[in-house]
């Protein structure tokens, strides 16, 4: 559908944007299915896990130092660190920390990492609202669910062309999720939520070209920061366009070839985005999960080494090649989206943790030399959570493993205890000294907390 065909009175009046805003304004905690409430808590356990892992990464060290020069207050914290800053900076820094290792959650239909921008904005707001104005845990969870819902519905409307055109969808759609979530937490009305979406549309940005570099973190941080700002502006009457999403020159038509308007509102209140959310067992692009599963299976019973391999054939959805055909990576950050590195390091070590996607691992000569032995085979009919790894040995022997549904996918989701274990592991890796079990317990009962900021107080560096 082309922009000119959308220049109709109904579209230009912003009816679709208004329907979304009305849904956000009237939805209550009691309207959420039990499964959605539980998934919101799971998403936050994963959020704190990955933020604690990234809290002392060089990206955060540099960003905290620079952003700190412009801090307007000291009433919000940075997860896993001792610094205090203003809520806009805190939103940005915590979203960066949660996304820096590419270990955060993934909404499978869009490949959006939905929680980092939304949760970071909400907890930054919650820390500044104290005493009689405190945001309850229930209110934060409701706002979080609705923010993710709008974020992912916008993502569905622009997919797959949006990402293919080079937009970093977590950043571009995340700003809308953060804006809606904060608007709900602040009790904004329908008109103000429309304005919040309009303000967010003026600040949506992020490019796929930045993946594997520190620059990616800028746009993820901006999604949280600018979304928070968008809602705060709307709260004070800062108005925006009537149709920021569906307008002829609105977000959908500018950033997608054929936007699907029905994706914004079909099944509102019935089909929940969080029920299509997944959590990664490995710190890399989600399309690499089945590849790593297959490599781990092959390595487990292997009587051969990396030097014995003639070539590896990697079969999967074309998206696998498009996003991970990256030989010659130069850093751990780049290796997170490199099939060449993921296959080599997993087959060599039989592991795929944060250490396997580090600068030190990338520098190993044997792993770097392996890239030329990997060959992609596209199978458009395969789902993205499926892949096959075939190893051809110099002896002529061929061994192969196909994974139908990767660990952590919707068909094989991580269990609650696996997410708790992930929190323990990543909290230790980040070195903040934060005790993971009390934090997990607090998140588990967040809906009964009078002050939603309680988990943030427990996530300060000790």
C-alpha distance (Angstrom), angle and dihedral (degrees) to the residues before:
residue distance angle dihedral
X1 . . .
X2 3.77 . .
X3 3.78 126.3 .
X4 3.81 93.8 -112.8
X5 3.80 91.2 57.1
X6 3.80 89.2 56.6
X7 3.77 95.5 55.5
X8 3.82 91.9 103.1
X9 3.80 126.3 130.4
X10 3.83 92.9 -111.5
X11 3.78 93.0 52.2
X12 3.76 95.9 41.0
X13 3.80 90.6 50.4
X14 3.81 88.1 65.1
X15 3.80 95.7 -121.6
X16 3.80 92.2 153.7
X17 3.79 94.7 47.9
X18 3.79 88.9 47.9
X19 3.80 92.5 50.3
X20 3.80 89.7 54.0
X21 3.80 91.2 47.1
X22 3.80 91.8 49.1
X23 3.80 90.9 50.9
X24 3.80 90.9 52.1
X25 3.80 92.6 46.6
X26 3.82 97.2 51.2
X27 3.82 102.4 35.5
X28 3.79 114.7 107.9
X29 3.80 134.5 -166.5
X30 3.79 90.4 -104.2
X31 3.82 89.3 59.8
X32 3.81 92.3 63.5
X33 3.80 118.1 94.4
X34 3.80 115.2 -120.4
X35 3.81 90.5 -113.9
X36 3.80 91.2 56.2
X37 3.81 92.3 49.3
X38 3.79 90.3 51.4
X39 3.80 92.5 47.1
X40 3.79 90.3 53.3
X41 3.81 89.3 58.6
X42 3.81 91.3 46.5
X43 3.80 89.8 52.1
X44 3.80 90.6 52.7
X45 3.81 92.8 49.1
X46 3.79 87.7 54.3
X47 3.82 90.8 44.9
X48 3.79 94.0 56.2
X49 3.81 90.4 43.5
X50 3.79 94.6 56.6
X51 3.80 93.8 39.0
X52 3.81 90.3 53.5
X53 3.81 89.4 49.9
X54 3.79 92.1 53.1
X55 3.80 99.7 37.2
X56 3.82 95.3 101.8
X57 3.78 98.6 33.5
X58 3.83 114.8 128.1
X59 3.81 88.7 -110.9
X60 3.79 89.4 62.2
X61 3.80 93.9 42.0
X62 3.79 91.3 54.8
X63 3.80 95.4 41.0
X64 3.82 93.9 47.5
X65 3.80 90.0 51.5
X66 3.80 94.9 49.6
X67 3.81 98.4 38.3
X68 3.80 89.2 46.5
X69 3.79 90.5 66.0
X70 3.80 88.5 67.8
X71 3.79 101.4 38.1
X72 3.79 112.5 140.6
X73 3.82 96.2 -165.5
X74 3.80 144.1 -3.6
X75 3.79 102.9 -126.3
X76 3.83 101.4 109.2
X77 3.78 131.0 61.0
X78 3.78 137.7 -135.8
X79 3.80 111.8 -129.3
X80 3.80 112.4 -105.9
X81 3.80 93.9 4.6
X82 3.80 136.1 91.7
X83 3.80 97.1 -132.4
X84 3.80 121.2 109.2
X85 3.78 122.7 -156.3
X86 3.80 142.3 157.5
X87 3.79 119.7 -66.0
X88 3.81 96.5 -105.7
X89 3.79 92.0 54.3
X90 3.81 91.5 42.0
X91 3.80 90.8 53.7
X92 3.79 91.2 51.6
X93 3.80 96.3 44.9
X94 3.80 95.8 46.5
X95 3.80 91.9 48.9
X96 3.81 88.8 51.0
X97 3.80 91.9 49.4
X98 3.81 92.8 50.2
X99 3.80 93.3 50.6
X100 3.79 103.3 34.9
X101 3.82 95.8 95.1
X102 3.82 95.4 39.2
X103 3.80 85.9 -122.2
X104 3.80 96.1 122.4
X105 3.79 129.0 107.7
X106 3.81 125.5 -71.0
X107 3.79 130.8 -146.9
X108 3.79 98.2 -143.9
X109 3.83 101.5 -148.5
X110 3.82 91.7 56.4
X111 3.86 105.8 17.3
X112 3.81 87.2 -126.8
X113 3.82 115.7 152.4
X114 3.79 91.8 -138.8
X115 3.79 107.5 179.1
X116 3.80 104.6 57.3
X117 3.84 98.6 66.0
X118 3.80 95.0 38.8
X119 3.81 101.0 42.3
X120 3.79 93.5 43.0
X121 3.81 91.5 54.9
X122 3.81 93.6 45.9
X123 3.80 96.9 48.5
X124 3.81 91.0 46.5
X125 3.80 88.6 53.9
X126 3.81 92.2 45.0
X127 3.79 92.8 54.4
X128 3.80 90.7 57.4
X129 3.81 94.4 48.6
X130 3.80 107.2 76.1
X131 3.81 140.0 161.4
X132 3.82 112.4 2.1
X133 3.81 91.8 1.0
X134 3.80 95.4 52.2
X135 3.80 116.8 135.9
X136 3.79 110.8 -125.6
X137 3.77 122.2 -128.3
X138 3.79 90.0 -115.6
X139 3.81 91.3 53.3
X140 3.80 91.7 49.2
X141 3.79 92.8 49.2
X142 3.82 91.3 49.3
X143 3.80 91.3 49.0
X144 3.80 89.9 47.3
X145 3.81 92.9 52.7
X146 3.81 91.8 49.3
X147 3.79 93.7 45.8
X148 3.80 91.5 52.4
X149 3.81 89.8 45.4
X150 3.80 94.2 56.2
X151 3.81 93.3 39.5
X152 3.80 92.5 54.3
X153 3.80 95.3 41.1
X154 3.80 88.9 55.9
X155 3.79 87.6 47.7
X156 3.81 90.8 52.5
X157 3.80 89.8 50.0
X158 3.81 93.8 56.1
X159 3.82 99.5 35.8
X160 2.95 137.3 146.6
X161 3.81 97.7 4.7
X162 3.79 94.6 51.4
X163 3.80 95.6 65.1
X164 3.80 92.1 37.7
X165 3.80 89.2 57.3
X166 3.80 88.8 57.2
X167 3.80 103.5 -97.7
X168 3.81 115.4 141.0
X169 3.78 96.7 -129.6
X170 3.80 97.4 -160.0
X171 3.78 89.5 59.1
X172 3.79 99.3 39.4
X173 3.81 96.2 45.8
X174 3.79 95.5 31.3
X175 3.78 92.5 69.4
X176 3.82 89.6 61.4
X177 3.81 91.7 48.6
X178 3.78 92.0 50.9
X179 3.81 91.7 46.9
X180 3.80 93.5 50.8
X181 3.81 93.5 44.6
X182 3.80 93.7 51.4
X183 3.81 90.9 43.5
X184 3.81 89.8 55.3
X185 3.81 92.9 45.3
X186 3.80 89.2 51.6
X187 3.81 92.4 49.8
X188 3.80 95.7 -117.6
X189 3.79 118.3 175.3
X190 3.80 127.5 -123.3
X191 3.80 95.4 -87.7
X192 3.78 93.0 47.8
X193 3.81 90.9 50.1
X194 3.81 89.1 53.4
X195 3.80 87.7 52.7
X196 3.81 90.8 48.2
X197 3.81 89.2 54.4
X198 3.79 89.7 48.2
X199 3.79 92.2 50.5
X200 3.80 89.3 48.5
X201 3.81 91.5 50.7
X202 3.80 88.5 60.0
X203 3.81 90.6 56.0
X204 3.82 104.1 41.4
X205 3.79 113.7 124.9
X206 3.78 146.9 131.1
X207 3.81 134.8 129.6
X208 3.80 132.2 -136.7
X209 3.80 86.9 -139.5
X210 3.81 88.1 75.2
X211 3.83 94.7 60.5
X212 3.78 111.8 120.8
X213 3.81 92.0 26.8
X214 3.78 136.0 87.1
X215 3.80 89.4 -109.3
X216 3.79 91.2 74.5
X217 3.78 88.5 68.7
X218 3.80 91.2 58.6
X219 3.79 94.0 64.1
X220 3.81 94.1 41.9
X221 3.81 88.8 51.7
X222 3.78 90.5 46.4
X223 3.80 90.6 53.6
X224 3.81 90.1 61.6
X225 3.80 96.1 37.5
X226 3.79 96.8 44.3
X227 3.79 92.9 42.9
X228 3.80 90.0 53.9
X229 3.79 90.3 47.2
X230 3.81 91.2 48.1
X231 3.79 92.1 58.0
X232 3.80 94.4 43.2
X233 3.80 89.8 52.5
X234 3.80 91.1 49.0
X235 3.80 90.5 49.6
X236 3.81 88.0 60.6
X237 3.80 93.5 48.3
X238 3.80 98.9 -94.3
X239 3.81 99.1 156.5
X240 3.79 131.5 -150.0
X241 3.82 140.6 -175.3
X242 3.80 121.3 -54.1
X243 3.82 93.8 -126.6
X244 3.80 107.6 30.3
X245 3.79 91.7 154.0
X246 3.81 108.5 35.3
X247 3.82 100.7 24.3
X248 3.80 118.8 122.2
X249 3.80 88.0 -104.5
X250 3.78 95.6 26.1
X251 3.77 128.5 120.2
X252 3.81 97.3 -83.2
X253 3.79 97.7 51.0
X254 3.77 95.3 40.8
X255 3.81 95.5 50.4
X256 3.82 104.2 33.4
X257 3.79 135.4 51.2
X258 3.80 96.7 -142.3
X259 3.79 111.4 11.6
X260 3.79 116.5 -160.7
X261 3.79 105.0 -136.3
X262 3.79 93.8 -176.2
X263 3.81 89.7 63.4
X264 3.80 88.9 70.6
X265 3.78 97.3 62.7
X266 3.82 112.1 10.4
X267 3.78 109.7 116.2
X268 3.81 95.4 4.7
X269 3.78 107.5 176.5
X270 3.80 91.8 12.6
X271 3.81 107.0 60.2
X272 3.80 110.8 48.6
X273 3.80 122.4 -160.2
X274 3.80 93.3 -147.2
X275 3.80 89.6 65.6
X276 3.82 87.2 64.1
X277 3.80 92.6 50.6
X278 3.80 122.3 113.9
X279 3.81 137.2 -168.2
X280 3.77 124.8 -136.8
X281 3.79 124.7 -122.4
X282 3.83 90.0 -166.4
X283 3.85 131.9 48.0
X284 3.80 99.0 -118.1
X285 3.80 144.5 77.2
X286 3.81 109.5 -45.4
X287 3.81 93.2 -122.9
X288 3.82 87.7 65.8
X289 3.82 93.8 59.9
X290 3.84 96.4 89.2
X291 3.81 89.6 43.3
X292 3.79 91.1 55.5
X293 3.80 91.7 44.9
X294 3.81 89.6 54.5
X295 3.81 92.9 46.1
X296 3.80 91.7 50.0
X297 3.80 90.1 51.8
X298 3.81 91.6 49.2
X299 3.79 93.5 46.5
X300 3.80 94.2 48.1
X301 3.82 94.4 70.7
X302 3.80 98.7 24.8
X303 3.80 123.6 133.7
X304 3.81 90.7 -175.1
X305 3.81 136.5 75.4
X306 3.78 134.7 -138.9
X307 3.81 90.1 -92.1
X308 3.81 90.3 60.4
X309 3.80 93.2 61.2
X310 3.81 119.2 102.7
X311 3.80 95.7 -176.2
X312 3.80 143.1 -27.2
X313 3.79 123.7 -135.6
X314 3.78 114.3 -152.8
X315 3.81 114.7 -162.2
X316 3.79 121.6 -170.8
X317 3.77 148.9 111.3
X318 3.85 112.2 -41.8
X319 3.81 87.8 -110.9
X320 3.80 87.8 70.2
X321 3.80 92.1 61.9
X322 3.81 94.1 38.3
X323 3.80 93.7 55.6
X324 3.80 103.7 31.1
X325 3.81 109.4 32.1
X326 3.80 91.6 113.0
X327 3.81 115.5 137.8
X328 3.78 120.7 178.2
X329 3.78 97.9 33.0
X330 3.79 113.9 -177.6
X331 3.80 103.5 -160.3
X332 3.76 143.6 29.5
X333 3.78 88.1 -107.8
X334 3.80 91.7 58.4
X335 3.80 91.5 44.5
X336 3.81 90.1 63.9
X337 3.80 88.4 75.4
X338 3.82 99.4 34.9
X339 3.81 120.7 103.1
X340 3.80 89.4 -170.4
X341 3.79 91.4 60.6
X342 3.82 96.3 37.9
X343 3.80 93.0 53.5
X344 3.79 94.4 43.8
X345 3.80 97.4 47.3
X346 3.80 95.0 43.0
X347 3.79 93.8 48.5
X348 3.80 90.3 45.8
X349 3.79 99.3 45.9
X350 3.80 105.8 21.0
X351 3.81 88.2 -131.6
X352 3.81 136.9 90.7
X353 3.78 109.0 -167.8
X354 3.78 133.1 127.9
X355 3.82 91.0 -76.2
X356 3.81 89.4 58.8
X357 3.81 90.9 57.2
X358 3.79 97.1 46.8
X359 3.79 133.6 112.5
X360 3.80 88.8 -105.1
X361 3.79 93.0 55.8
X362 3.79 92.2 47.3
X363 3.81 90.1 53.6
X364 3.81 94.4 58.7
X365 3.84 107.5 113.5
X366 3.82 94.9 -144.0
X367 3.79 91.9 55.1
X368 3.80 93.5 46.0
X369 3.81 91.6 49.9
X370 3.79 91.7 53.9
X371 3.84 96.7 69.9
X372 3.81 95.9 88.2
X373 3.79 91.4 57.9
X374 3.81 94.6 63.3
X375 3.82 119.6 93.1
X376 3.81 126.6 -176.5
X377 3.80 125.1 -139.5
X378 3.81 115.7 -168.6
X379 3.81 120.3 -140.7
X380 3.79 108.2 178.9
X381 3.81 92.8 -172.7
X382 3.81 93.0 60.7
X383 3.82 119.8 93.1
X384 3.80 117.1 -116.3
X385 3.81 91.1 -112.8
X386 3.81 90.8 61.8
X387 3.81 129.7 77.1
X388 3.78 143.0 153.8
X389 3.79 127.0 -141.9
X390 3.81 117.6 -161.9
X391 3.80 118.1 -171.3
X392 3.81 117.6 -159.6
X393 3.80 110.9 -163.1
X394 3.79 125.6 -151.1
X395 3.81 87.1 -116.1
X396 3.81 89.3 63.7
X397 3.81 94.0 -107.9
X398 3.81 115.3 135.9
X399 3.80 123.9 -155.5
X400 3.78 124.7 -179.5
X401 3.81 141.4 -179.7
X402 3.79 128.0 -170.1
X403 3.79 121.0 -162.3
X404 3.79 113.9 -157.1
X405 3.80 95.8 -172.9
X406 3.79 121.4 13.9
X407 3.78 121.3 -130.1
X408 3.78 106.4 -93.6
X409 3.81 94.0 28.9
X410 3.80 123.8 121.8
X411 3.80 89.3 -96.8
X412 3.82 92.7 49.7
X413 3.82 105.7 24.7
X414 3.78 124.5 -177.0
X415 3.80 110.3 -101.2
X416 3.79 122.9 -124.6
X417 3.81 90.9 -102.9
X418 3.81 90.2 51.3
X419 3.80 90.3 54.1
X420 3.80 89.5 48.8
X421 3.80 88.9 51.2
X422 3.79 89.6 49.5
X423 3.80 89.2 53.8
X424 3.81 91.0 51.4
X425 3.80 93.3 47.4
X426 3.79 96.5 46.0
X427 3.80 94.6 43.0
X428 3.80 88.0 56.3
X429 3.80 92.0 45.8
X430 3.81 93.4 53.0
X431 3.79 92.2 54.5
X432 3.81 96.3 -142.0
X433 3.79 95.8 130.6
X434 3.81 91.5 -126.3
X435 3.82 111.6 151.8
X436 3.82 105.7 -124.4
X437 3.80 101.9 -161.3
X438 3.83 98.1 57.7
X439 3.81 87.8 45.9
X440 3.80 91.7 51.5
X441 3.80 90.4 48.0
X442 3.81 91.4 51.1
X443 3.79 91.7 50.1
X444 3.79 89.9 49.5
X445 3.80 90.8 61.1
X446 3.80 97.5 33.7
X447 3.80 92.4 122.3
X448 3.83 89.1 65.6
X449 3.82 95.4 47.4
X450 3.80 118.0 111.1
X451 3.81 90.0 -153.3
X452 3.81 116.4 44.8
X453 3.79 90.7 -162.0
X454 3.82 91.2 69.9
X455 3.84 94.3 101.5
X456 3.80 90.1 53.3
X457 3.80 91.2 57.3
X458 3.81 88.7 54.5
X459 3.80 92.6 47.5
X460 3.81 96.6 62.9
X461 3.77 118.6 116.6
X462 3.79 113.5 -95.6
